[in-house]
Amino acid sequence: MEAVVFPPHIMALSKVQRLYDACDLVFSSPAAAPTVGEIRWLQNLLDGMRAADVGIDDGGDSYGERSSSSSSDDELGPKGRLLLPARAFTRITYVHIHQCADFSMGVFCFPAGATLPLHDHPEMVVLSKLLYGSVRVRSYDWATGPPPGSATTPKSGLARVVAADEGRHAPCKTSVLFPRSGGNLHAFTAVTPCAILDVLTPPYSEELDRPSTYFNDIPIPSLPGFAFLEETNLPEDFSVAGAPYLGPELTVDMDYDDDDEDYEDYDE
């Protein structure tokens, strides 16, 4: 399928609604992998997104001067909509936007210095847009794939370095990774407060054998550009908080939707 150009009445929709509609169109047939043209279309849509489009205030002066005497933690975006303030994210926080059987949309918000450990995306395509701030990325692909006829991803083995310690600074282009290329296993460390909008297809699912697995990476001095990865448990003190989505309301396909999940773990 060629990239689609929305007509004017569709362009009047919010950016997040247009992104959802595009993802629903592209990913609604799980048996067919997205084409290069479709991925580029989604990348272009994500490239146009900013934090306010998903209900987050990035601390910038996007809507004119703000009163320095204001004592409210919540900022106002377009049309008076409340925004989650970036300064409120004192630990890694996930803002859940949407999840269905075919894809998920959400934002990881980081305080400066926070690290999301090295993890994989089994049989997934992932598009990531840095909305604000700076982050360092470490990523790998497995040096060899699963045995023929097997969809099982390795739990340890030799991996090729894709990004050793790559700095990314907003605004920058949307990145994309694939099941076996593009840095399917990656870790993020926030240099400054930052936020990453993720689209995953298909989403993680323990029931469908798509769990998130975490890894240690061990450099191999005699083999530059490669490392040995081994499965590990998350640090006991690691956690991800949840925050409510305050962006524009989505009109979604109601066949399958878990947008009503409770995220009471968010600390203001």
N, C-alpha and C positions, 0 to 999 in steps of 0.2 A: 504494500500500500504506500502510495506517495504521501509526502507531508501534506497536511490539510491546512488551508487558510480559512480561518473563521470569518463568516459574514459580519457586517457592522453590528447587528443586534446581539451577536455573541460576544463581540469585542467589548460591548458595554458591561459585560459581567465582570466580577472581581477577578483579579489575576489568579487567586487560588482556585476559584471555580473553573476557570479556563484550564488550569493545570489538571484538576481532577477530571474534567470532561475529556481531555486529551488522553490521560492515563487510562480512563475507562474504555475509551475507543481502542487504544493501542494494545492494552493488556487483557481485554475481555475474552480473548481466545487463547487460553494458556498453551494449547498444543502448537501454536505457531509462534516461533521466536520473533521478537520485534526486528524490523529491518533497519538498515543503517539510516535510511531517510527518516524513519519514525523516531529513532534515538536522537537524531540531530534536531528534529522538531521539538521534542521534549527538552533537550538541552537549551534551545533558544527560548522556550517559555520560562525555564528555570533561571536563565541568565537575566531575565527581566524582573525577577522577584527581589524584593527587599524585605527587611525585617517587619516593617509595619504591615505588609501585605498578609502576614500570618499572625498578626496581633502582638508583635513584640516591639518595644521601644529600644533602639540600639544606643541611646544616649546621645545621638547626633541632633542637629538642629534642623530637622527635615520640614518642620511645619511652622517656622517662625520662632521668634524669641520666646523662651519660657521664663516664667517668673522665678527668680532666684529665691523668693520667699516661700515658694510652694512647699508644703509639708507632706503632700500626698505621694505615696510610692507608685501609684498608678498614673500614667501619662495618657494624654488624649491624642488619638490619631485622627485621620480624616473622618468627617461627619460626627465628631465627638466620641468615637469608639474608644473604649478603654484599652490600653496596651499593657502587657507585662513588661516591667522595667528590667533592663539588662542587669542593673546593679543588684537586683533581688536574687540573682542566681548565685548562691554561695557554694553550691556543689553542682555536679553534672545533673541536668534536669532535662527530661524528655517531655515535649509538648506534643501530645497525640492529636493529629488532625483527622485521619481517616484510616481504617483498615477494612479490607474485604478479602475474599478468597484469592483475588488476583494480584493485589498490590497494597502497599501501605504508604502513608505520607505522614511525616512528623519532623520535629525540629529538636536537635540536641543543642542545649545551651550550656556553655562552659564558663566557669570563672577562670581567671588567669592562673596558670600552673596546673590545672586539672588534666588528667590523662585518662583516656578511654583505652583500656589494654588491647593488645593484639588479638584480633578475632577474625572469624571467617564469615562468608556469606554463601552457604552451600546451594549450588545450582541457581544462583540469583544474578540478576542484573540490578545494579545500584547506581542511581544518579544522585550526586551530592553538590549542593550549592552553598558556598560560604557566604552567609548573609552580612556579617560584619566581623571585624577583628582579624586576628592573625593566628595561624595554627601551624604546627609542624606535623608532617605525615611520614610514617614509616610503613612501607607496604611490600608484599611479596606475592608471587604466584608459585604454585607447586611446580617443581622441575619436571615431574612426570604426573600424568593424569591417572584416574582410576583404571582398573583393568577393563578391557573391552566388555561391553554389556552391563557394566556396573555403574551406578550413579553415586556410589558411596565415595565421599571425599576422605583423603588421608587424615589421620590423627597425629602423624609424625612423619618426618622425612626431609629430604633436601628441597629447598625452596630458592627460587631466583629472586634477587633483590630488584624491585621496581622503583622504589623511592627509599633512599637510605635515611634521609633526614630533610625532607623537602619542605621549605617554607611556603605557605600560601597566605596571601593578604587580600582582603576584600577591598574593592570589587575584583573578582577574578572569574574566569569561565567555569561553567559547571563541569565537574569531572564525572566519568562513567567507568564502572568496572563490570566485568563479565564473569561467568562461572570459572573460566580458566585463564583469564588475561585481565590486564589493567590494574592489578594489585588487589586481588580478591580478599587477601588477608591484610588487614591494615590496623594501625593504631594512630590515635590523635593525641597531641599535647597542645593545650592552649597557651600561646605566648601572651596574648591579651584576652580579656573577655571576648568570647566569640560565639557564633551560632551557626549550625549546619543544618540545612533543610535536606532531608533524605527522602527519596522515592525508591522503594524496594519492590521488585517483582520476581517471583512470588514472595510474600512475606515469610518471616520465620514461622515455623510450626513444629513443635515437638511431635505432634500426632502424625504429621506427614514426613517425618524424618528430616526436618530442616532446623535442627537446633543451632544455637549460637555456641561455637566452641572457642575456647581461649587458648593461647599458646605462649610459650617462652621461645625466644629466638637466640640461637647460639652462633656467633660468627665462626667462620672457618678460615683462619688466616692463610692457609695454603690454597684456598679456592676463592679468590676475590669475586664479589658479585653474587655469592651464594651464602646461605646460612642453613643450619639445621633447626627445624621447628619441632617442638614436642608439646603435646596437649598438657594443659595445666588447669588448676582450679583458680577461680577468681580470688584475689586477696580478701580476707575476711572483712576488712573495713571498707571494701568498695561497695558503693550503692548508687543507684540512679533514682533521683526523685521524679515525681510527676507533677505537671502543671496543667491547668485547664487551657484549652484553646480559646482565645478571645478574638480571633480573626473573623473575617466575613463568614456568614453562615453558608454552609454547603447544601446544595440540592443533590442528593445521592440516590443511586440505585438501591432500593430497599430490600433486594433479594437476600443480601448478606451484608451486615454492617454491625460493627461492635463499637461504634463511636460513644456509647453510653458508659464506657469503662470509667471507674471511679479512680481519681488520682489525688487522694487525700494526703499523699506523702510530701506534697510541695510545701516548702517553708518560705513564707514571705520574708 
